[in-house]
Every structure is written in C-alpha cells, then in structure tokens.
Amino acid sequence: MNHKIGFIGGGNMGSAMIGGIISSKLYTPSQITVSDPVSATLDRLSTTYGINTTTDNLQVISASDIIFLAVKPYMYESVIEQIRDYIDDSKIIVAIAAGVSHAILDNYFRKPVKIIRVMPNTPAMVLEAMSALTPNEQVTKEELSIIVTLFESFGKAEVVPESLMDTVVGVSGSSPAYVYMFIEAMADAAVADGMPRAQAYKFAAQSVLGAAKMVLETGKHPGELKDMVCSPGGTTIAAVAKLEEEGFRNAVISAQRCCVEKSKDMGK
C-alpha cells in the first residue's frame, strides 16, 4: 500500500491494530505514525514495531492519509476540536469508539469529512480480528475498499449498516473478554482436578480455538456441531445439561445485551 497511516492513541486497541498491520506486512513501519501523551507508550511502540512516534496529534495529521482515532469515546470531542481544521478531502478518518455515531462525529467536525466508523477487537494483534465498518456518504467505494483491505490484513472485516454497530460491540468488540473468562473458568476446573495451571490454559484455549474454527470452516450450525460431540449417556451431554441447569446460555445472552445497551447509552 502506498498510503501513510496514523494513529491518534496508542493504547490497547491501537497497539493491537498496529501489531496486526505490521505482522501482515501490508504496511511498513516507516508508513505508520502514532501519537500518544504517554512517553512510555510511545517508547514501547517504537521499540516493538519501529514506527514513527510523536506526542503531537497534528504531526500525525500532516504525515498521514488515513487517520485512526484510537482514543476513548469521551476524548473524541477534544481531539477532533484540535485536528478538524487540518482535515481535508485527502484524509480519511477511521473512528474506533463504541457509541460515537456518525451524527455525533459530524457535529464534532462541523464540516463534511470522510469518516468510516469501525469496531475491531484486540485479536487484531494475532491477525484474527473481527471488524465491522460503516462509512458516511463522503467515502467513495474505492476508499471504503482500501480500508476494508487494511482491516482484512489482520483478520476478517465486513461492512454493516450503522444501525448494527452497537450489536457489533456486543458480539465481537467486547466478546473476547467473555471468552477469556470462559477459558479461565475451564482452566480453573482442570486445575481443581489436578492439571498444572499452564497446561490447563493451553488445553482450554486450544479447544476454544479449534471449536471456533470448526464453526467458520465447516459452515455447520453450532448446535449441530455440539450434537456431534454429545454421545448418548456420555460425559459431554452431562456437562451440557449442567450448563443449561446453571443458566449458561441465558447468562451469555443477558451479558451481551447489557453490553449493547451500554454502547447505545454512550451515544446519547
């Protein structure tokens, strides 16, 4: 890619995406500039990835064609107020924040700007992100294609209507945390039954990875894949019955919908 990309914010999400982009080799370190107010964060990113770093957000704007706003939602208004006079038609803004709608972004910029809202997740760091993108009317099909390709370099990406962005936050943006809790719980049970902790994490995590891959690659319904493991009168159906008894499915649904409602509230 010939474009230069910039990140305003080098925290967990920004770092994960930078790591994924570098690993994919779609862009070289010299094509990436990141700004952050924390010197330790910049030192870590510079040492780890060899990218350009600065504490000046405007330096990122001048050096980049594609600018990622990778800061917390509450910081968007102040950051955009600082940079908006330096954004023109040659720049594409990629906004990564739960609950910050196109309407809110338009209000902050106070002028037409090419903006693509994106909700990625932290598995970008291991090239397994799931990202949803929704562009505004200023973004051309060709420009959207460039950004989709960028996100596909470190995982899977799909364009969705903005009405689904809060749902995306629940099902993919925040969901790695739920999965980590599931893996930790499985490992805890294995440790209780005598398995060493490090080995327990490996067995649990690999099982989750393999099961997810089965869903994606076979195209079979998750329920069908579950039934394939559940032999009559066997160990798996006993565990599944206990999960149902303890409200596992309802807990997941309730937690995810709570996440979505929080995302909606943040946009009000």
N, C-alpha and C positions, 0 to 999 in steps of 0.2 A: 504494500500500500504506500502511496506517495504522500498521504496526508500526515499532518503532525497532530498529535492528540495531547490534551492537557487535562489534568485533574485538579480541581479545587477541593482539597480534602484528601488526606492520605490515611484515614482511619481503617477500620476493619474491612469495610466493603470496598473502599478504594484500593486498599492493599491487595485484597483478593483478586480484583479485576486486573490490576497491574501485573500481578504474578501470573495470571492466566494468559494475558496478552503476550507477555514476554515468553512464556513457555510455548505458546503456539507458533511463535516466530512470524506472526503476521506483521508485527511492527518491531523495529529495533529499539533498544534503549535510548538511542540518540533522538528518536522521534517522539519521545514522551517527556513531558514536563509536569511536575506536580508541585503544588503549593500547600503549605500547612503552617500554622503558627507555632507548632511544637518542634523544636530543633531536633529532639531525639527521634521523632518520627521521620523527619527528613534524612537524618543520618542513617537510620535503618534502611530506608528505601534506596538511598544512594548506594550504600554498601552491598545490599542484597541484589539489586537489579541494575545498577549502573545508570539509572535515569537522571535527567536533569531535575534539580530541586531548587525551590525558592520559597521565601516567606511572603512574596509579593503576588497577590492574585492577578494583578494587571499584567505581570510578566507572563503568566500562563496564557492570558487572552492574546497578547501580541505574538506569542510563539506558536499558537495552535489554531487549527482549522475546526477541530471537534473538541468541545469543552465539556467534560463531565462535572456536574455539580454533585460531588460526593460528600456533602455535609449533612448534618442533622436537619430535619424539617424546620425547626424553629430558627435556624440560621439563614434560611433561604432569602428572606426579605432583605436583611442587611447585606448579604453577599451580593445579591442582584443589584441593589441600590449602588453598590460600589462599582460594578462592572458594566451596567447596562449601556452607558454612553459610549462604550468601546466595542459594542456588539453590532455588526453589520450583516449584510446578506451573505458574506463569505463564511460566516461562522454557523455552526450547528451546535445547539445546546442540548446535551443529554442530561435530563433531570432524573436523579435517583433518590426518591424520597417518598415514603408512604404518605398518602393523604394530601399531597400537594398537586392539585388538579391543574389542567391547562388553563382554566379560568383564573385560578389564583396566580399562576405564572404570568399570564398576560397582564394581570393587574400590577404585578411587581415590575415587569419590564416597561410597561406603559407605551409600548410600540410593537409592531409586528416583528417577531423574531422566530427563526426556525428552531422549533423545540420538539424533542422526542422524549416523552416520559418512558422510563424503563424501570422495571422491577426485576433485578437479578437476584442471585443469592450467593452466599460465600463459597460453595463448592466450585466457583469460578477458579479458585486457586489450584484445584486439581483437574481443571478442564472438564468439569461435569456440572456446570451451572445450568439452571433453568431460568430463562429470562423472557419477560413479556414486554413488548414495545407498542406504544401508541403515539403516532405523530400528530402534530397540528396541521392546519391547512397550508402553511407556508413551506412545508417539507415536500420535496418532489419524490416521485417513485424511485428515481435513481439515488437520491440522497438516503432515503429510507433503506434501500438495498445495501448501501455501504455500511450503515450502522448495524443492520441485521447480520451481515457477514462478519463484522467485528465481534458481535456477541456470540455468533456461532463458532468463532475461533476458540472459545473456551467453554463450550457446552452446547445446549440446544436453545433456540430462540424462536418465538412466534409473535406475530403481530395480532393484537387483540383490540376490540373496541375499548374506549376509556371506561365504559360502564363496568367492565370486568376487572379493573386494576385493583380494587380493594379485595376482590375474591382471590386474585393472584397473590396478594400479600399473605393471605391465609394459607393457601395451598402449596406455595413454593417459596415465597420470600422469607417467611418466618419458620417454615416447617422443618428445616434442618435441626432446629433446636428441639423439636418434638422427637425427631429420630434419634438424636444424641441421647435424650432421656431414655428412650426405649432400649437402645444399645447398652446404656449404663445399667438399667434395671436387669436386663438379661445377664449381663456380666456379674452383677451382684448375686443373682441366683446361682450362677455357676460357681462363684467363689464360696457361697454358703455350702455348696455340695462338694467342695474340696479342690476346685481348679485354681491354679495360680492366677492372680489378677491380670497380668499382661496377656496370658494365654486366653483368658476369658474374653477380654476385649477383642482379640483377634478373631476368635470363633464367632462372637456375636456380630461384629462389624462385617466380616466376610459373608455371613449368612444374609444380612440385610442387603448388602451389595448384590449378591447373587440373585436374591428374590426380586429385587427391583429390575435387574437385567432381564430376568425371565418375563416380567410384565411387558417391558419395552420391546423385546426381541421376538417373543412368540406371538404377540397380539391377542393372547387369550385373556379372558376376563379374570380378574384377580380371584373371584370366587371359584372359578373352575380350577385355577392353579392350587388354591387352598384345598379343594376337594381331592386333588391328585395326591396330596401328602397325607390325607386323613384316612388311614386304613380302618376297616370296621373293628370296633372294640380295641383300637390301638392307643398308643401314647399321645399322638398328635390331636386326635379328636377329644381326648380327655383334657388336654391343655386348652383347646379352642372353647370347649364347654365352660371351663373355669374363667376364661377371659370374658365370655358373654355373661356369665353369672356376676362378675365383678364390674360390669358396665364399661368394658374396654372401648367398644365401638362408639357408645354414646359419649364417653369422655373425650375421645378424639374429635368427634363432630362438634361437641359443645365448645371445646377449646379453640378449634379453628374458626368457628363462627364468632366467638368472642374476639379473636384476633381481627377479623374482618370489620366488626363493629367499631373497634378501637381505631382502625385505619380510617373508617368513614368519619368518626368524630374528629380526628386530627385535621381533616379537610374542611371543617366548618368554621 
